[in-house]
Amino acid sequence: MTSTQSTPTEEAVREALTQVEDPEIHRPITELGMLKSVAVGDGGAIQVEVYLTVQGCPMRETITQRVTDAVGAVDGVTSVSVELDVMSDEQRTELRQKLRGSAEEPRIPFAEPGSMTRVYCVASGKGGVGKSSVTVNLATSMARRGLSVGVVDADIYGHSVPRMLGADGRPTQVEKMIMPPQAHGVKVISIGMFTPGNTPVVWRGPMLHRALQQFLSDVFWGDLDVLLLDLPPGTGDVALSTAQLIPNAEILVVTTPQQAAAEVAERAGAIAMQTRQRVAGVVENMSWMELPDGQRMEVFGSGGGQIVAESLSRSMGTDVPLLGQVPLDPRLREAGDSGTPLVIEDPESPAAAVLDGIAGRLSKRARGLAGKLLSVSPA
């Protein structure tokens, strides 16, 4: 019996591999210099050798599977064998230069004039208002809309974002770059990923500044649409360092309806007048609790969010909107503890609907073109 099956060519295999992306860098392995060799054997047997960026790469199984699936789909391929090697120091240096340029000193891409990434600093005057819950739910909601989103857990002392996002992976260091783990389509970095167990971080101001600087410059974020920073409460070192390192960042104020909390939240937003940053809006969390009979119990009072928004609008001379009022819902806490944000776990719940609406309002804002060179010339 005569076989009509075609014999795969090396060119066809290499073409298929151009569709295989590195799961951390999100660029084709052929473009990153990770493809070592391709060999076409008898009867359609294919052997592919791939360079890993580092020894013990946590994504080795994912890369192997993606290569196997892509090559296996080529007409005439009967089997695929994937061999893994590790890049040399020279290859890693070349990769870093390809991704970050030849400059030896790390730079913060979000602070450069050509950056089109929207940066939101989620701030609060005091702790316990649900700032981290708001951050992770906004991030995952934006990612579900197709945006490329990153989160910096800038609350060095009280870091909680990895747990709330379900990000249990560890960062991978390639040369002088740090590859952030991902969860629910969101890239995330936190000091908690570098400390063993629940070890406390005991640092003074300069150390906090340096940690934040490294999160922004040494981490390879890629081309982000939105970067969210979960700031610690108050107007201390990290808030000032953020304004210094990313002057174009906008502040998103989180408060509860309580009058005392609103007064403190005003101070967190008013720091923008000193740092000349824009306040994107106010989010009121724990606004009320829905009772079984449909009534609302205002556990923490009412009106705090609107008071903060109106006060900041007067102080700054521009409209600072109240973006939404998030009802008090035990499922929001439960979802954070389980590592699956509520907008994913129960998107139809009232709290998730409000958070998704806020994410939608922030997502609709066009990426800025300030400082961006345009391909135009005078007639």
C-alpha positions as CSV (number, residue, x, y, z in Angstrom):
1,M,0.0,0.0,0.0
2,T,1.4,3.4,-1.0
3,S,1.3,6.2,1.6
4,T,0.2,9.6,0.5
5,Q,1.3,11.3,3.7
6,S,3.6,14.3,3.0
7,T,7.0,14.6,4.5
8,P,7.4,17.6,6.9
9,T,10.1,20.1,6.0
10,E,12.4,21.9,8.5
11,E,11.1,25.2,7.2
12,A,7.5,24.2,8.0
13,V,8.5,23.1,11.5
14,R,10.4,26.4,12.2
15,E,7.4,28.3,10.9
16,A,5.1,26.5,13.4
17,L,7.5,27.3,16.2
18,T,7.2,31.1,15.5
19,Q,3.7,30.7,17.1
20,V,5.2,29.3,20.4
21,E,5.5,32.1,23.0
22,D,7.6,32.0,26.1
23,P,5.0,31.9,28.9
24,E,6.9,34.5,31.0
25,I,8.1,36.9,28.3
26,H,5.2,36.5,25.9
27,R,7.3,36.7,22.8
28,P,8.0,33.8,20.3
29,I,10.8,31.5,21.3
30,T,12.3,31.9,17.8
31,E,12.5,35.7,18.3
32,L,14.2,35.3,21.8
33,G,16.9,33.0,20.6
34,M,15.5,30.0,22.5
35,L,15.3,27.7,19.5
36,K,18.5,25.7,19.4
37,S,17.9,23.2,16.6
38,V,15.3,21.4,14.5
39,A,15.9,17.9,13.1
40,V,13.6,16.0,10.7
41,G,13.9,12.3,11.0
42,D,12.6,9.3,9.0
43,G,8.8,8.9,8.9
44,G,8.0,12.4,10.1
45,A,9.8,12.1,13.5
46,I,10.8,15.6,14.6
47,Q,13.4,16.5,17.3
48,V,13.5,20.0,18.6
49,E,16.1,21.5,21.0
50,V,15.1,24.5,23.0
51,Y,17.1,26.7,25.3
52,L,15.6,27.5,28.7
53,T,16.6,30.9,30.1
54,V,17.7,29.5,33.4
55,Q,18.4,26.2,35.0
56,G,15.3,24.8,36.8
57,C,13.0,27.1,34.8
58,P,9.5,26.8,36.4
59,M,7.9,27.0,32.9
60,R,9.8,24.0,31.4
61,E,6.8,21.7,31.2
62,T,4.7,24.5,29.7
63,I,7.3,25.3,27.0
64,T,7.7,21.6,26.2
65,Q,3.9,21.1,25.8
66,R,3.6,24.2,23.6
67,V,6.4,23.1,21.3
68,T,5.0,19.6,21.1
69,D,1.5,20.9,20.3
70,A,2.7,23.3,17.7
71,V,5.0,20.9,15.9
72,G,2.6,18.1,16.2
73,A,0.0,20.1,14.1
74,V,2.4,20.3,11.1
75,D,1.3,18.1,8.2
76,G,3.2,14.9,8.1
77,V,4.6,14.9,11.6
78,T,4.3,11.6,13.3
79,S,6.2,12.2,16.6
80,V,7.8,15.1,18.4
81,S,10.8,14.9,20.8
82,V,11.7,18.0,22.7
83,E,15.2,18.3,24.3
84,L,15.9,21.2,26.8
85,D,19.2,23.0,27.2
86,V,20.1,26.1,29.2
87,M,21.3,29.4,27.9
88,S,24.9,30.5,28.5
89,D,25.7,33.7,30.3
90,E,26.4,35.4,26.9
91,Q,23.1,34.3,25.5
92,R,21.3,35.6,28.6
93,T,23.1,39.0,28.2
94,E,22.0,39.1,24.6
95,L,18.4,38.3,25.6
96,R,18.4,41.1,28.2
97,Q,19.8,43.6,25.7
98,K,17.1,42.5,23.2
99,L,14.3,43.1,25.7
100,R,15.6,46.0,27.7
101,G,18.3,47.7,25.5
102,S,22.0,48.0,26.1
103,A,21.9,50.4,29.0
104,E,23.6,48.9,32.1
105,E,21.6,51.0,34.6
106,P,18.0,49.8,35.1
107,R,15.3,52.2,34.0
108,I,11.6,52.6,34.9
109,P,9.7,52.3,31.6
110,F,6.5,53.7,33.0
111,A,8.3,57.0,33.9
112,E,9.6,57.6,30.4
113,P,8.0,60.2,28.1
114,G,7.0,57.6,25.5
115,S,5.2,55.3,28.0
116,M,1.6,54.6,27.1
117,T,0.9,52.6,30.3
118,R,-1.8,53.9,32.6
119,V,-0.5,53.8,36.2
120,Y,-2.9,53.8,39.1
121,C,-1.8,54.0,42.7
122,V,-4.5,52.5,44.9
123,A,-4.2,54.5,48.2
124,S,-6.1,54.9,51.4
125,G,-5.6,57.1,54.5
126,K,-6.0,54.2,56.9
127,G,-5.8,50.4,56.9
128,G,-8.7,48.0,56.8
129,V,-10.8,49.8,54.1
130,G,-10.3,46.9,51.6
131,K,-7.7,48.6,49.4
132,S,-6.1,45.3,48.4
133,S,-9.4,43.7,47.7
134,V,-10.3,46.6,45.3
135,T,-6.8,46.3,43.7
136,V,-6.9,42.6,42.8
137,N,-10.5,42.7,41.6
138,L,-9.9,45.7,39.4
139,A,-6.8,44.1,38.0
140,T,-8.5,40.8,37.1
141,S,-11.5,42.5,35.7
142,M,-9.3,44.6,33.4
143,A,-7.4,41.5,32.4
144,R,-10.7,39.8,31.5
145,R,-11.4,42.7,29.2
146,G,-8.3,41.8,27.2
147,L,-5.9,44.4,28.7
148,S,-2.3,43.6,29.7
149,V,-2.3,44.3,33.4
150,G,0.4,44.3,36.1
151,V,0.2,44.7,39.9
152,V,2.9,45.9,42.3
153,D,2.3,45.0,45.9
154,A,3.9,48.1,47.2
155,D,2.6,47.5,50.8
156,I,5.9,46.1,51.8
157,Y,5.0,45.6,55.5
158,G,1.5,44.3,55.0
159,H,1.8,42.5,51.6
160,S,-1.3,40.4,50.8
161,V,-1.8,40.6,47.0
162,P,-0.1,37.2,46.2
163,R,-2.6,35.3,48.4
164,M,-5.6,37.3,47.2
165,L,-4.6,36.8,43.5
166,G,-3.7,33.1,44.0
167,A,-0.2,33.9,42.8
168,D,1.8,31.1,44.4
169,G,4.6,31.1,41.8
170,R,8.1,32.5,42.4
171,P,9.8,35.1,40.2
172,T,12.5,33.9,37.8
173,Q,15.7,35.9,37.4
174,V,17.2,36.1,34.0
175,E,20.5,38.1,33.9
176,K,19.5,41.3,35.6
177,M,15.8,40.9,34.8
178,I,13.0,39.5,37.1
179,M,10.2,37.6,35.4
180,P,7.0,38.2,37.5
181,P,4.6,35.3,38.1
182,Q,1.1,35.5,36.7
183,A,-2.3,34.6,38.1
184,H,-5.7,35.1,36.3
185,G,-3.9,36.8,33.4
186,V,-2.3,39.4,35.8
187,K,1.4,39.8,36.3
188,V,2.3,40.5,39.9
189,I,5.3,41.2,42.1
190,S,5.5,41.4,45.9
191,I,8.1,41.3,48.6
192,G,6.3,38.3,49.9
193,M,7.7,36.3,46.9
194,F,11.2,36.8,48.2
195,T,10.8,36.1,51.9
196,P,10.4,32.7,53.5
197,G,7.1,31.8,55.0
198,N,5.4,34.7,56.8
199,T,8.6,36.4,57.8
200,P,8.1,40.1,58.6
201,V,9.9,42.8,56.7
202,V,11.7,45.2,59.0
203,W,13.1,48.0,56.9
204,R,13.5,51.8,57.1
205,G,12.6,54.3,54.4
206,P,15.6,54.0,52.1
207,M,15.1,50.3,51.9
208,L,11.5,50.7,51.0
209,H,12.4,53.1,48.2
210,R,15.0,50.8,46.8
211,A,12.5,47.8,46.9
212,L,9.9,49.8,45.0
213,Q,12.5,51.0,42.5
214,Q,13.5,47.4,41.8
215,F,9.9,46.3,41.4
216,L,9.5,49.0,38.7
217,S,12.8,48.8,36.9
218,D,14.2,45.3,37.3
219,V,11.0,43.4,36.7
220,F,10.3,42.7,33.0
221,W,6.7,43.8,32.7
222,G,6.5,43.8,28.9
223,D,4.0,46.2,27.2
224,L,1.4,46.8,29.9
225,D,-1.9,48.7,29.3
226,V,-2.4,49.2,33.0
227,L,-0.2,49.0,36.1
228,L,-1.8,49.0,39.5
229,L,0.2,49.7,42.7
230,D,-1.3,48.6,46.0
231,L,0.1,51.3,48.3
232,P,0.4,51.0,52.1
233,P,-2.0,53.2,54.1
234,G,-1.1,56.8,54.8
235,T,1.1,59.4,53.2
236,G,4.5,58.0,54.1
237,D,7.7,56.9,52.4
238,V,6.2,54.6,49.7
239,A,3.6,57.2,48.6
240,L,6.4,59.8,48.2
241,S,8.7,57.4,46.5
242,T,6.0,56.4,44.0
243,A,5.4,60.1,43.1
244,Q,9.2,60.5,42.6
245,L,9.7,57.3,40.6
246,I,6.5,57.5,38.5
247,P,5.4,61.2,38.4
248,N,2.7,60.5,35.8
249,A,0.9,57.9,38.1
250,E,-2.7,58.7,39.1
251,I,-4.1,58.2,42.5
252,L,-7.2,56.0,43.2
253,V,-8.5,56.7,46.7
254,V,-10.3,54.0,48.6
255,T,-12.5,54.8,51.7
256,T,-15.4,53.5,53.7
257,P,-18.6,55.5,54.3
258,Q,-17.5,56.3,57.8
259,Q,-16.9,60.0,58.4
260,A,-13.6,59.4,60.3
261,A,-12.3,57.2,57.5
262,A,-13.3,59.7,54.9
263,E,-11.4,62.5,56.6
264,V,-8.2,60.4,56.6
265,A,-8.8,59.4,53.0
266,E,-9.0,63.0,52.0
267,R,-5.4,63.4,53.2
268,A,-4.3,60.4,51.2
269,G,-5.8,62.0,48.1
270,A,-4.6,65.6,48.9
271,I,-1.0,64.4,48.7
272,A,-1.5,64.7,44.9
273,M,-1.6,68.5,45.2
274,Q,2.0,68.4,46.6
275,T,3.2,65.8,44.2
276,R,1.3,67.3,41.2
277,Q,-0.4,64.0,40.4
278,R,-3.9,63.5,39.2
279,V,-6.6,61.8,41.3
280,A,-8.5,59.4,39.1
281,G,-11.4,59.0,41.4
282,V,-12.7,57.7,44.7
283,V,-14.0,54.2,45.5
284,E,-16.3,53.7,48.5
285,N,-16.0,50.2,49.9
286,M,-18.3,48.5,52.4
287,S,-21.0,50.9,51.6
288,W,-23.9,48.8,52.9
289,M,-25.1,45.3,53.6
290,E,-28.0,43.8,51.7
291,L,-30.4,42.1,54.1
292,P,-32.6,39.1,53.2
293,D,-35.7,41.3,53.0
294,G,-34.0,43.6,50.5
295,Q,-33.3,46.5,52.9
296,R,-29.8,48.0,53.2
297,M,-28.0,48.1,56.5
298,E,-25.4,50.9,56.5
299,V,-23.0,49.3,58.9
300,F,-20.3,52.0,58.6
301,G,-22.6,55.0,58.1
302,S,-23.1,56.7,54.7
303,G,-21.8,59.5,52.5
304,G,-18.1,59.1,53.1
305,G,-17.1,58.5,49.5
306,Q,-19.1,61.4,48.2
307,I,-17.7,63.7,50.8
308,V,-14.1,62.7,49.8
309,A,-14.9,63.1,46.1
310,E,-16.4,66.6,46.6
311,S,-13.7,67.8,48.9
312,L,-10.9,66.7,46.5
313,S,-12.7,68.2,43.6
314,R,-12.8,71.6,45.4
315,S,-9.2,71.4,46.6
316,M,-7.8,70.4,43.2
317,G,-10.0,72.5,41.1
318,T,-11.0,69.6,38.9
319,D,-13.6,66.9,38.9
320,V,-12.8,63.9,41.1
321,P,-15.6,61.4,40.5
322,L,-17.0,58.9,43.0
323,L,-16.4,55.8,40.7
324,G,-18.6,53.4,42.7
325,Q,-19.9,52.2,46.0
326,V,-19.0,48.5,46.7
327,P,-21.5,46.8,49.1
328,L,-20.3,44.8,52.1
329,D,-20.3,41.2,51.0
330,P,-18.6,38.3,52.9
331,R,-18.0,36.6,49.6
332,L,-15.5,39.4,48.7
333,R,-13.4,38.3,51.7
334,E,-13.9,34.6,51.0
335,A,-12.8,35.0,47.4
336,G,-9.7,36.9,48.5
337,D,-8.7,34.2,51.0
338,S,-9.2,31.5,48.4
339,G,-7.1,33.3,45.8
340,T,-9.8,33.7,43.2
341,P,-11.1,37.3,43.1
342,L,-14.8,37.8,43.3
343,V,-15.1,39.2,39.8
344,I,-14.1,35.7,38.6
345,E,-15.6,33.6,41.4
346,D,-19.1,35.2,41.3
347,P,-19.2,37.9,38.7
348,E,-23.0,38.3,39.1
349,S,-22.8,39.3,42.7
350,P,-23.6,43.0,43.5
351,A,-20.1,43.7,44.8
352,A,-18.4,42.1,41.8
353,A,-20.8,44.1,39.4
354,V,-19.7,47.4,41.0
355,L,-16.0,46.5,40.9
356,D,-16.4,45.4,37.3
357,G,-18.1,48.7,36.5
358,I,-15.3,50.7,38.0
359,A,-12.7,48.7,36.1
360,G,-14.7,49.4,32.9
361,R,-14.6,53.2,33.5
362,L,-10.9,53.1,34.2
363,S,-10.3,50.8,31.2
364,K,-12.1,53.1,28.7
365,R,-9.7,55.9,29.1
366,A,-7.4,55.9,26.1
367,R,-3.7,55.2,26.5
368,G,-1.9,58.6,26.7
369,L,0.2,59.9,23.8
370,A,2.1,62.5,25.8
371,G,5.7,62.6,24.7
372,K,5.1,60.0,22.1
373,L,6.8,60.5,18.7
374,L,4.3,60.3,15.9
375,S,5.2,59.3,12.3
376,V,4.1,62.5,10.7
377,S,6.0,65.2,8.8
378,P,5.0,68.6,7.4
379,A,3.6,68.7,3.9
